[in-house]
Amino acid sequence: MIETVVALLMIVNNEIQEHRIQASMSECLKGKRIADRQLKAGGNVRYQCLKSEAEIELYMGDKHIKKLILK
């Protein structure tokens, strides 16, 4: 099923390594701030919040992103 979601992306060396669905953009930005504080300076990891369509999979009652649809 395809839905519009807010996702927190972990980008390593300009490739998306992980993505998590967030309840809202404010929750996503809060998670991004926390993650950014824990980063070492000069690393190749960055975090980004994104509102986009995604292919969603339901697993044990939770929604998981199967594939992001970037436009």
GUNUPA-558174 format. One line per field, with one value per residue: residue number from 1; x, y, z of N, C-alpha, C in turn. Coordinates in pm, whole numbers, plus 32768, in hexadecimal, padded with zeros to 4 digits. Example, Ala and Ser with C-alpha at 12.3 -4.5 7.8 and 13.67 -1.06 7.14 Angstrom:
! GUNUPA-558174
i <- (1 / 2)
n.c1 <- (8527 / 8505)
n.c2 <- (7DC7 / 7F1F)
n.c3 <- (830C / 82C4)
ca.c1 <- (84CE / 8557)
ca.c2 <- (7E3E / 7F96)
ca.c3 <- (830C / 82CA)
c.c1 <- (8528 / 850A)
c.c2 <- (7EB6 / 8003)
c.c3 <- (830C / 8313)
This chain:
! GUNUPA-558174
i <- (1 / 2 / 3 / 4 / 5 / 6 / 7 / 8 / 9 / 10 / 11 / 12 / 13 / 14 / 15 / 16 / 17 / 18 / 19 / 20 / 21 / 22 / 23 / 24 / 25 / 26 / 27 / 28 / 29 / 30 / 31 / 32 / 33 / 34 / 35 / 36 / 37 / 38 / 39 / 40 / 41 / 42 / 43 / 44 / 45 / 46 / 47 / 48 / 49 / 50 / 51 / 52 / 53 / 54 / 55 / 56 / 57 / 58 / 59 / 60 / 61 / 62 / 63 / 64 / 65 / 66 / 67 / 68 / 69 / 70 / 71)
n.c1 <- (8054 / 802E / 808C / 8093 / 819E / 825A / 83AC / 84D7 / 8614 / 8747 / 8872 / 898B / 8AC0 / 8A44 / 8973 / 883A / 881C / 8777 / 8620 / 8512 / 83C0 / 8318 / 823D / 81F3 / 8265 / 82DD / 8326 / 83DE / 84A7 / 84F7 / 8567 / 8637 / 86D5 / 872B / 87BE / 8882 / 8913 / 899A / 8A4F / 8B9D / 8C7E / 8CCB / 8C8A / 8C02 / 8AF5 / 89A6 / 886B / 8717 / 85D5 / 84AF / 8393 / 82D3 / 8251 / 8227 / 825C / 81B2 / 81C7 / 8111 / 8162 / 813A / 8080 / 80FF / 816D / 8252 / 8352 / 836F / 83CA / 8440 / 83A4 / 842A / 8411)
n.c2 <- (7F8B / 80E3 / 820E / 8363 / 83CB / 843E / 8432 / 83DA / 83EA / 833B / 838D / 8316 / 8350 / 83CE / 831E / 828B / 81E3 / 8191 / 81AB / 8235 / 823C / 835A / 83FD / 8507 / 8639 / 86DC / 8625 / 8594 / 8653 / 8680 / 8585 / 8589 / 865D / 85EF / 8511 / 8596 / 8617 / 8545 / 84FB / 84DB / 85E0 / 8632 / 8540 / 844C / 8433 / 849D / 852D / 8545 / 85D2 / 8572 / 859E / 84CE / 83F0 / 8295 / 8136 / 8068 / 7F71 / 7E97 / 7E09 / 7D34 / 7DE5 / 7EDB / 7FEF / 7FEC / 8071 / 8005 / 8055 / 818D / 828F / 8368 / 84AC)
n.c3 <- (8000 / 7FBD / 8058 / 80D3 / 8191 / 82B1 / 82D2 / 837E / 830D / 82FC / 827A / 81E1 / 8158 / 807B / 803C / 8082 / 81A7 / 8273 / 82D2 / 8383 / 83E6 / 845B / 8544 / 8518 / 8478 / 8535 / 85FE / 856D / 853A / 863F / 8680 / 85C6 / 8625 / 8719 / 86BC / 8623 / 86EA / 875C / 86A1 / 8623 / 85D8 / 8487 / 8413 / 8328 / 8334 / 8327 / 8382 / 8316 / 82F1 / 8248 / 8181 / 80D0 / 7FD1 / 800F / 7FF4 / 80C1 / 81C0 / 8288 / 83B7 / 84B5 / 8527 / 8519 / 8450 / 8345 / 8277 / 8136 / 803E / 7FD1 / 7F17 / 7E5A / 7DD5)
ca.c1 <- (8000 / 807D / 805D / 80EE / 81D5 / 82CC / 8414 / 855C / 8675 / 87D5 / 88BA / 8A1A / 8B06 / 89DF / 8914 / 87DC / 8839 / 8709 / 85B0 / 84AE / 8346 / 8302 / 81B0 / 81DF / 82E2 / 831D / 8366 / 8451 / 8510 / 8528 / 85BF / 86AC / 8729 / 8769 / 8822 / 88EF / 8965 / 89E9 / 8AAF / 8C24 / 8C97 / 8D19 / 8C63 / 8BBB / 8A69 / 894F / 87DE / 86BF / 8546 / 8478 / 8306 / 82D1 / 8203 / 8277 / 8218 / 81AC / 81AD / 80E2 / 81A0 / 8116 / 8037 / 814E / 818B / 82E0 / 8369 / 83AA / 8413 / 841E / 8389 / 8460 / 83EA)
ca.c2 <- (8000 / 815F / 827B / 83D3 / 83BC / 848E / 83D1 / 8407 / 839F / 833D / 838C / 82FB / 835D / 83F7 / 82B3 / 8273 / 8164 / 816B / 8208 / 8215 / 828D / 83B0 / 8423 / 858D / 867B / 870D / 85B1 / 8572 / 86B7 / 8666 / 8512 / 85B5 / 86AC / 8592 / 84C3 / 85F0 / 8632 / 84CF / 84E5 / 8511 / 8647 / 8606 / 84BB / 8441 / 8415 / 8510 / 850A / 859F / 85B5 / 8574 / 857B / 8492 / 8377 / 821E / 80B6 / 8042 / 7EE6 / 7E81 / 7D93 / 7D27 / 7E5B / 7F55 / 8015 / 7FF5 / 809E / 7FA0 / 809E / 821A / 82BC / 83F0 / 84F1)
ca.c3 <- (8000 / 7FB1 / 80AE / 80EB / 8218 / 82DB / 82F2 / 83A7 / 82BD / 831F / 81FB / 81F3 / 80D7 / 8018 / 8020 / 80EF / 81E8 / 82CA / 82D4 / 83EA / 83E3 / 84CE / 8552 / 84E1 / 8455 / 85B0 / 863D / 851A / 8554 / 86C6 / 8674 / 857A / 8681 / 8779 / 8672 / 85FD / 8761 / 877C / 8635 / 862E / 8572 / 8414 / 83E6 / 82A8 / 8352 / 833F / 8393 / 82CC / 82F7 / 81C1 / 8170 / 804B / 7FC4 / 8027 / 7FF4 / 814E / 81DF / 8310 / 83F2 / 8542 / 8551 / 8507 / 83C6 / 8323 / 81EE / 80E0 / 7FD6 / 7FC4 / 7E8F / 7E54 / 7D5A)
c.c1 <- (8059 / 803B / 80C2 / 811A / 823F / 8334 / 8494 / 85C0 / 86FF / 8821 / 894F / 8A5B / 8AA3 / 8983 / 88BB / 87F7 / 87C4 / 869D / 8548 / 8438 / 833B / 8271 / 8193 / 8267 / 8329 / 8362 / 83E4 / 84C5 / 854B / 858A / 8640 / 870C / 8773 / 87D8 / 889A / 894B / 89C1 / 8A53 / 8B38 / 8C39 / 8CEC / 8CF6 / 8C19 / 8B27 / 8A1D / 88BF / 8789 / 862E / 850B / 83E4 / 82F7 / 826F / 825F / 821F / 8224 / 818A / 817D / 811E / 8183 / 80D6 / 8081 / 8165 / 8221 / 82EC / 83AE / 83FF / 83E3 / 8407 / 83B1 / 843C / 8449)
c.c2 <- (807C / 81CC / 82EC / 83CB / 8427 / 842A / 8417 / 83AD / 83AA / 832A / 837E / 82FC / 8375 / 8386 / 82A0 / 81E8 / 8132 / 81D5 / 81D7 / 8273 / 82DB / 83DD / 84AA / 85C8 / 86AE / 869B / 8589 / 85D2 / 86A7 / 85F1 / 8534 / 8603 / 8651 / 8542 / 8519 / 860C / 85BD / 84B1 / 851C / 8575 / 860C / 857C / 84BF / 8425 / 8497 / 84DE / 8572 / 8572 / 85C9 / 854F / 854C / 841E / 8300 / 81A2 / 8080 / 7FAE / 7EDE / 7E00 / 7D95 / 7DA7 / 7EDE / 7F6F / 8021 / 8021 / 802E / 7FE4 / 812E / 823A / 834F / 842F / 8561)
c.c3 <- (8000 / 8004 / 80AE / 817C / 8231 / 830B / 831E / 835F / 82FB / 829D / 8219 / 8169 / 8065 / 7FEB / 809A / 8128 / 823C / 82C2 / 8337 / 83DC / 8466 / 84CF / 8511 / 84BF / 84D2 / 85FB / 85F1 / 8536 / 85E0 / 86C5 / 862B / 85D4 / 86E3 / 8734 / 864D / 8673 / 8781 / 8711 / 8658 / 85BC / 8501 / 83E1 / 8361 / 82BA / 8363 / 8345 / 834C / 82E1 / 826C / 81C6 / 80E0 / 8049 / 7FD8 / 801C / 8082 / 815C / 8270 / 8344 / 8487 / 8577 / 8542 / 8473 / 83B4 / 8293 / 81A1 / 8075 / 7FD5 / 7F31 / 7E89 / 7DCF / 7D3C)
